[in-house]
Amino acid sequence: MAKNTRELIIGALITLAKKNPQRSSFTMTEIAAEAGISRQAIYQKHFNNFEDIIEYIHEETNQDIFNVFNKYCPSNDGDPISFLADHILPLIYEKREVVNTLYTTQADPCWKEFLRGTYSEWVLKNVNYQLKYNFNKEDIAYIITTMAISFIEVWIRKDNPIPPEEFRETFIQLSKTSLCDYIVS
């Protein structure tokens, strides 16, 4: 029952965020009313405040992704871009309603920074890259992570994103394309 109640609470927050995309927080009273439960039920067994709900969404949305990323082995899994396309895009797609809402509303203004910080660490540990243009490895990891997040955002924020199997090749090609190639003079 607790898991179902948490899902109701998350669903209520997502619904409120979609109805009010400019708002960056909601009261527990609003969330409880939308979920059809008492405010006390939220406080007693689930969350102390709005920020706890956002933190839970971060954990819940990314747990499977963390688990898959942590199993990545370059010698077995190949290049990190193809690995991400094959293993991570389907997980994001499964949670597309929540992820889409976090990208398209202000419910969690720190969403992209959370992703950047979290996945830049993984890139630092698992991706080999050339240090050029006076960038250090943290700078390069930030650039790689930001680009990947941007490509994913453009895909998943659509009302009906194409399935990951269809987006896979586009993602890989976007990742291999120079910024100059996007610009026509």
N, C-alpha and C positions, 0 to 999 in steps of 0.2 A: 504493500500500500504506500509506503514512504516513497518508493521510486516513482509510482504513478502520480503521487501528489507533487513531487518535484517536477515531473514532466508537465503537469497542469500549470504549475507556477511559471516554468520557463515558457510554455506555450502562451500564457497570459501576457508575459512581458513582451514576447515577440509580436503578439497581436496589438498591444498598446503601442509598441514602437512603430509598427507599420501604419497605424492610425494617426500617429503623432511623430512623424519622422524628424522633426526639428528639436524634439525634447531630448535632453541628455540624462534625465532621471525620472523616476516614477515613484510615488509613495507606495508603501506596503498596503495601504488601504485600497489604492487603485488596482494594484496587482491582485490582491485577494478578491476584490469584487469581480474582476475579469475572469479569475480562475474559478469563481463560485465556491470559495472556501472562506473560512474566517481568517482574519489577520493573525489571531492567536495561533492558529494551526501553522502558519508560516513561521512565526517566532519560536514556538515551542519545539518544533522538530526539524526545522529546515534551515532558515536563514535569519540572521540578525538584522540585515539591512539590504538595501538595493545593491550596494557594492559587493556583498557576499554572493548575490545572485549572479552578477557579472563575472566574478571570479570562478564560480561554479561552471558557468557557460564556457569560459576559457578552458577549464580543465576537461569538461565533458566533450567539448567540440574537438579538442586537440589530443585527447588521450590515445586514441587508436593511431593517430598520425605519429605521435611521439614513439609509440611502440614499434611501428613499422620503420621509422627513421633509425631507431636504435639498433635494428637488425641489419642495417645496410652494411654490406661488405663489398668494397670496390672490385675485388678479384672475382667475386661470385655474381654481383649484381650489375656490373658494368658502369657506364657513366651515370653521374648523379641526375642529369636532366631526364634521361630515359627512365631511370628508376622512379623519379618523381612522377613522370607522366603515367607510368604503368601501375604504380602502387599507391600514390598519394592522391592523385586526381579523383579516383573512384571513391575514396574516403571523404573527400571534400564534397563530392556530389551527393553522397548519402545524407549529409547534413546541410544541404544547400539552402533550405528554408532559413535556418538560423544564421548561417554564414552570409547569405544574401542580405538578411536584415541588418547584420552588424556592419556590412559594407555600405548599405544604402540609407541608413538612418544615423542619428546622433546618439542612439541608446548607449553606445560604448565608444566615446570619442577617442579612446586609447587603443582600440582594436588593432589598427595597422602597426602601431608602435609595439604592441605586445607581440604580434607576429614577427616583426623585424627583429626584435631583441631575442626572441626564442629561437628563430630559425637561423639567424646570423651565427649563433653559437654552433649550431650543427654544421653550417657551411665551413666555419673556421676549422673544425675538427676533421671534416670528411672530404673536402674539395681541395684539389691541387690547382693552383693558379699562378699566373705570372705576375710579378710585382713590377708595374710600369707606372710612368707618369707621376712619380713621387707619391704614390698611394701605398700605405702599409697594408698588411694582410686584413686588418679590421675594416679598413675602407673598402677593399675589394669584396670582402664578405658582405658588407652592407649593400654595395651596388648589386651584387648577384642576387641577394635576398630580395631587395626592393624590386628588381626587375621581375623576378619570378612571382612575387606577390601581385604586382601590377597586371601581369598576364592572367593570373588566376582571377583577380578581381573583375577584369573586363569580361571574362567568361561567366563567372558565377553570379554576377549582379544582374544578368538579364532575367526577364520574367520567366522564360523557359529555356534555360541553358541546354545546349546540346549535350548528350551523354559523353562521359569522359573518353570512351573509345573513339568517338568522332573528333573530340577536341585534342586528343593525344598528339596527332601529327602537327596540328596548328601550333600547339604549345612548343613542341620541339623546334619547329621552324622559326617561331618567334624568338626562341632562345638563341638560335644560331645566327640570327639576322643582325647585322650592324645597324645602329641608329641611323647612319647615313643612308641606308637602303630604304628606309621608310619615307624619306624626303625626296620629292621630285622637284627639280629646279626648272 
